[in-house]
């Protein structure tokens, strides 16, 4: 259990080992009571004696004990309305300060659920560097609570007023009988009246992508985007959108492994819930803003293991009916529900191309192109019961245990392509030490065991140096040493908490995460320690961590932890042109570039399964696909690209020349040889037209 807690500290960002504990006290609710459906202010004090960041959450509980099923009203994603009651992570409450023994006063505004009554406990949970409360485990170092009673409802009272004696005169009574005039009506029948009913049209509009699909095709992901009309959706109760999937398509499902898996994303509004009724997807949302509010439905979403949706077998048009109402459940169809054109299979004329293929001289993969038969991904996992270092092909297949040391905690940090070496830590000898091994797991050598809480080691681009974090001098500072553990040099000495250093490809600078008031930012410093650190992100309220360089040194990937969770960003080397790559995902971490910088591999905590998995996406954040899928309760984390190079050949590859006399068969063979990215000019951006790998 001790080992699991230590490794999970790496799992939730790029933090090092545990050095102390976070504390909380004096929890109080402003006013001392609550009104259902109204906001309350929760006040308390926190501190972390180890100078590290304090993370925490606020929950409402019935029994004064924290459970993952309790109503979490403040988490890593900020205030929760409605509450999260199926596990959560804590958010940053107090950054590392100059005096670890000082208490810090905190106040958070949260909303009490509308259905509450009676007495509830307000519990504040805290922990150092990360906090979690999940079905598969929890990490809480300290909790404090206060009883919260429902505010009394004022009762109206009536005080009778005694009558006052007065002289009341009775007025005289008059009788008035009107004389009614007499009218004569003549009705001439000329026509039968016609009543015209105008149907109610739902507000807003919708688009669909793609607009054309092959009949009977599989592996489809359909994106339907609804944009709100001029009416603001109900802010307290809810509005409703209903989407009907046409007959003949995969039935919609909320199970992530089903072909018709549905994922819903809302912009400028709040998602309350999604349900399925036959072929109808029912989405309830609150406070969807006029014109700017959007509901995106991913039907056949493949991010979490679904094979994608199957289209209808017949050609023609497929109408995806959308009904909406800004308030309640009585929805009406919008003016133009989106349509997909379902077409037949494409036909090609086969011609003899053997001679033209055999005369080509550049069919083998170039140095900077990805090769699924050669390029690998290294990662760490506890899938076999303890943490080991693994290798897999770039499509997630052929997983091999490289360390295979039962009972030990092995964790991979980096790979050197120049030396074909993997840098990892292990406690196989009873204490955690830094090791190096060949790319295939052989020739394990100990590098250092006396670096006192060292963490986050990374190679230089040529593999001759290692940069790392250590407490050798008392604070978390950056050090540099030779790859054999000799000539240790201290780079920083300012006493500020730091994490995840990385050397630039040219070896001139080091980027890293460092604590600032209210969070942490990405900094850069000269590799020899000269000059002053330069703040590259300079954000307020977020924790920016895990920076890595692209292989050309022009771009930097990093993770930012804010109200929306852990997101992956990219920026220029000087900190400009910051772009979010995972806006619709939460809990994404440990990003790394592929060797040719065209893709990004990363870890993500999957909300449905409460575990970490390895994912891959294009450089711009598109085409996100899951690579690993271990059993529930086990984690895959920290992917590292392992580049393999094939030298260009002036002669054709015999396996390619031996294909059938057909351009189509040749393309198919190339797709099979390189499902991870044969050149776009041959066949699409990633080599296959169904967006699947291997």
Secondary structure, 3 states (H helix, E strand, C coil): CHHHHHHHHHHCCCCCCCCCCEEEEEEEECCCEECCCCEEEEEEEEEECCCCCEEEEEEEECCCCCCCCCEEEEECCEEEEEEECCCEECEEEECCCCCCCCCEEEEEEEECCCCCCCCEEEEEEEEECCCEEECCEEECCEEEEEEEEECCCCCCCCCCCCCCCCCCCCCCCCCCCCCCCCCCCCCCCCCCCCCCCCCCCECCEEEEECCEEECCCCCECEEEEEECCCCCCCCCCCEEEEEECCCCCCCCECCCCCCCEEEEEEECCEEEEEEEECCEEEEEEECCCCCCCEEEEEECCCCCCCCCECCCCCCEEEECEEEEECCCCCCEEECCCCEEEEECCCCCCCCCCHHHHHCCCCCCCCCCCCCCCCCEEEEEECCCCCCEEEEEECCCCCCEECCCCCCCCCEEEEEECCCCEEEEEECCCCCCEEEEEECCCCCCEEEECCCCCCEEEEECCCCCEEEEEECCCCCCEEEEEECCCCCCEECCCCCCCEEEEEECCCCCEEEEEEEECCEEEEEEEECCCCCCCEECCCCCCCEEEEEEECCCCCEEEEEEEECCEEEEEEEECCCCCCEECCCCCCCEEEEEECCCCCEEEEEEEECCCCEEEEEEEECCCCCCEECCCCCCCCCEEEEEEECCCCCCCCCCCHHHHCCCCCHHHHHHHHHHHCCCCCCHHHHCCCCCCCCCCC
